[in-house]
Amino acid sequence: MHLASDFTILIAFSAHFFNHFYRISRLFGVSVFKPITLIIVLILFASGYWFYNSMVTPQEGSTVRVLNLPWQITVLDDQTLHVLDLDIGKATLADAVNILKSEYNLAWFENQDGSLSLEAYFIRVSMSGLRAKVLLELDAKGLDKEYLIKHSGKPEIQSSRTIKYPLDDLAQELNNRVIHSLTYIPVSNIEPELLKKLFGQPEESLAVNENTEFWLYPEKGLVISYSKRGKEVFQYIPVGNFSRLKQSILATVEHANQEKSAD
């Protein structure tokens, strides 16, 4: 990366540290302009620089200290994508539980077309200092609907007209289910300029409305949903299955256009 890009990203991470320190200093009535405060800020700034220098992607061929950041994506083959220490397409729910180290909820869905889907929602994930929520789409092949209903919690009707069934009682029984795709929702909002510095320029952009866009990276198996009013969402899928994710995105855009026309 160029020096300007490095500096921008460094400022973003350093600001995170400074914000926490500023709150603490206010709590104890310490002026942020005292010499000792400036020294601490400089130390934090240097720490941020060291931390960023550790964030080298595998593709760059340099020494790597951190390999589980959301923009560090490695395409292993058409059916396997490595991100967040997980091989999407091969790793299982049990692998995710071990790596993400977060409590999670398991649920299955009955879709409008009669198909079933299975998802695991990890509530508090923290990797390399970055906090997020993570949603896994799991292999639902061979699921017995009647057996699932018998062991499910109270069903919930979703806005998409699908029916959601909590399934935590079968978590151990289903922990060998393979991860088909992964959705990463960072806790902190990220500016679009920084997103593009980290992930690169998208191959295609699709506008949902004046506030929301989808950025498509088919060669990385990635779609970023950027919203001016909401959270950014990163969706990962093996590149060989990217067309399936794109079809879902196109359906969302088409639905939004139909609603706009109806108004």
C-alpha positions in Angstrom: 0.0 0.0 0.0 1.0 3.6 -0.5 2.1 5.7 2.5 -1.2 7.7 2.3 -3.2 4.6 2.6 -1.1 3.3 5.5 -1.6 6.6 7.3 -5.4 6.6 6.8 -5.8 3.2 8.2 -3.4 3.9 11.0 -5.4 7.0 12.0 -8.6 4.9 12.0 -7.2 2.3 14.4 -5.3 4.9 16.6 -8.5 6.9 16.9 -10.2 3.8 18.4 -7.5 3.6 21.1 -7.6 7.4 21.8 -11.4 7.5 22.1 -11.3 4.9 24.9 -8.5 6.8 26.6 -10.3 10.1 26.3 -13.4 8.7 28.0 -11.3 7.4 30.9 -9.5 10.7 31.3 -12.8 12.6 31.4 -14.1 10.1 34.0 -11.1 10.9 36.3 -11.1 14.6 35.5 -7.7 14.5 33.7 -7.0 17.1 31.0 -6.2 15.4 27.7 -3.6 18.2 27.0 -1.3 17.4 30.0 2.2 16.2 29.1 1.6 12.7 30.5 -1.5 12.4 28.4 0.4 13.3 25.2 3.0 10.7 26.0 0.4 8.0 26.5 -1.3 9.0 23.2 2.0 8.8 21.4 2.5 5.3 22.8 -0.9 4.3 21.7 -0.2 5.8 18.2 3.0 3.8 18.0 1.1 0.7 19.1 -1.5 1.3 16.3 1.4 1.6 13.8 2.9 -1.8 15.0 -0.6 -3.4 14.9 -1.3 -2.2 11.4 2.2 -3.3 10.2 1.2 -6.8 11.4 -1.8 -6.8 9.1 -0.3 -8.2 5.9 -2.4 -10.3 3.6 -1.2 -13.8 2.5 -1.2 -12.6 -1.1 1.5 -10.0 -0.5 4.1 -12.7 0.4 5.5 -10.9 3.4 5.8 -12.1 7.0 2.4 -12.4 8.5 1.6 -12.0 12.2 -2.2 -11.7 11.8 -4.2 -13.8 9.4 -7.8 -13.5 10.6 -8.8 -10.0 9.6 -12.0 -9.7 7.4 -10.1 -8.3 4.4 -7.5 -11.1 4.4 -9.2 -13.5 2.0 -7.5 -16.4 0.3 -9.2 -18.4 -2.5 -8.0 -22.0 -2.0 -10.0 -23.4 -4.8 -13.4 -22.9 -6.5 -15.2 -24.5 -3.5 -13.1 -23.3 -0.6 -12.5 -19.7 0.6 -10.2 -19.0 3.6 -11.2 -16.0 5.8 -11.3 -15.4 9.6 -9.3 -18.6 10.2 -12.1 -20.7 8.6 -12.2 -22.6 5.3 -15.6 -21.8 4.0 -16.9 -24.8 2.0 -15.0 -27.3 4.2 -15.1 -26.1 7.8 -17.9 -27.2 10.1 -20.0 -25.6 12.8 -17.8 -27.3 15.3 -14.7 -25.6 13.7 -16.5 -22.2 13.9 -17.4 -22.7 17.6 -13.7 -23.5 18.3 -12.4 -20.5 16.4 -15.0 -17.8 16.9 -15.2 -18.4 20.6 -18.6 -16.8 21.0 -22.0 -18.0 22.3 -24.3 -18.7 19.4 -27.9 -19.5 18.4 -28.9 -22.2 16.0 -32.0 -22.0 13.9 -33.6 -23.5 10.8 -35.9 -21.8 8.3 -38.8 -23.0 6.2 -38.7 -20.9 3.0 -41.5 -19.9 0.8 -40.5 -22.5 -1.9 -40.7 -25.2 0.7 -36.9 -25.6 1.0 -35.1 -25.7 4.4 -32.1 -23.7 5.5 -29.9 -23.9 8.6 -28.1 -21.0 10.2 -25.9 -20.3 13.2 -25.7 -16.8 14.6 -22.6 -15.9 16.7 -23.5 -13.0 18.9 -20.1 -11.5 20.1 -17.0 -12.3 18.0 -13.7 -10.6 18.7 -10.7 -11.4 16.5 -7.5 -9.4 16.5 -9.3 -6.6 18.4 -12.1 -6.3 15.9 -15.6 -7.0 17.2 -18.5 -8.3 15.1 -21.5 -10.5 14.8 -21.1 -13.6 12.5 -23.9 -15.5 10.7 -23.1 -18.9 9.2 -25.2 -20.6 6.5 -24.8 -24.3 7.1 -25.4 -27.3 4.9 -29.1 -28.3 5.2 -29.1 -31.3 3.0 -30.9 -34.3 4.4 -32.6 -32.5 7.3 -35.8 -34.2 8.4 -38.5 -31.5 8.7 -40.7 -33.4 11.1 -37.8 -34.3 13.4 -36.7 -30.6 13.4 -40.2 -29.4 14.3 -40.3 -31.9 17.2 -37.0 -30.5 18.6 -37.5 -26.8 17.8 -38.6 -23.8 19.9 -41.5 -21.6 19.1 -41.6 -20.6 15.4 -41.3 -17.0 14.3 -42.7 -15.5 11.1 -40.0 -13.4 9.4 -40.5 -10.3 7.2 -39.4 -12.4 4.2 -42.4 -14.7 4.9 -40.1 -17.5 5.9 -40.6 -19.3 9.2 -37.8 -19.4 11.7 -37.5 -22.2 14.3 -34.9 -22.0 17.2 -32.9 -25.2 17.3 -30.4 -24.8 20.1 -31.3 -28.3 21.5 -29.7 -29.9 18.5 -26.5 -27.9 18.4 -24.3 -30.9 19.3 -26.1 -33.2 16.9 -25.6 -30.7 14.0 -22.1 -29.5 14.8 -20.6 -31.5 11.8 -22.6 -29.4 9.3 -20.4 -27.7 6.7 -20.3 -24.0 6.4 -21.6 -22.8 3.0 -21.3 -19.1 3.5 -20.3 -16.6 6.2 -21.7 -13.1 6.9 -19.6 -10.7 9.0 -21.3 -7.6 10.6 -18.7 -5.3 12.2 -19.8 -3.5 15.4 -18.2 -0.2 14.3 -19.2 1.6 11.2 -16.4 1.9 8.5 -16.2 4.8 6.0 -16.5 3.7 2.4 -13.1 5.2 1.5 -11.4 3.0 4.1 -13.4 -0.1 3.0 -12.1 0.3 -0.5 -8.5 0.8 0.7 -8.8 -2.5 2.6 -10.8 -4.6 0.1 -9.9 -2.9 -3.1 -12.3 -1.5 -5.8 -15.4 -3.7 -6.5 -15.8 -5.2 -9.9 -19.5 -4.2 -9.8 -21.7 -1.9 -7.7 -25.5 -2.3 -7.5 -27.6 0.4 -5.9 -30.6 -0.7 -3.8 -31.7 2.9 -3.0 -30.1 6.3 -2.3 -28.7 4.9 1.0 -27.6 1.4 0.2 -25.2 -0.3 -2.3 -23.9 -3.8 -2.9 -20.2 -4.0 -3.9 -19.4 -7.2 -5.7 -16.0 -8.9 -5.7 -16.5 -12.2 -7.5 -12.8 -13.1 -7.7 -12.7 -12.9 -3.9 -16.1 -14.5 -3.2 -17.2 -11.3 -1.4 -20.1 -9.0 -1.4 -20.1 -5.8 0.8 -23.4 -4.2 1.6 -22.6 -0.5 2.4 -25.3 1.6 4.0 -25.2 5.3 4.9 -27.7 4.7 7.7 -26.9 1.2 8.9 -24.2 -1.3 9.4 -21.8 -2.6 6.8 -22.2 -6.3 6.0 -19.6 -8.5 4.5 -20.8 -11.7 2.8 -18.3 -14.5 1.9 -18.9 -17.5 -0.3 -16.6 -19.8 -2.3 -16.0 -18.3 -5.7 -17.5 -21.3 -7.5 -20.8 -20.5 -5.8 -20.7 -16.7 -6.2 -23.4 -16.7 -8.8 -25.8 -18.0 -6.2 -25.0 -15.1 -3.9 -25.3 -12.7 -6.8 -28.7 -14.0 -7.7 -29.9 -13.3 -4.2 -28.4 -9.7 -4.4 -30.2 -9.1 -7.8 -33.5 -10.3 -6.3 -33.1 -7.9 -3.5 -32.4 -5.0 -5.9 -35.3 -6.0 -8.1 -37.7 -6.1 -5.1 -36.5 -2.7 -4.0 -37.1 -1.3 -7.5 -40.6 -2.8 -7.6 -41.5 -1.2 -4.3 -40.2 2.1 -5.6 -42.3 1.8 -8.7 -45.4 1.0 -6.7 -45.0 4.2 -4.7 
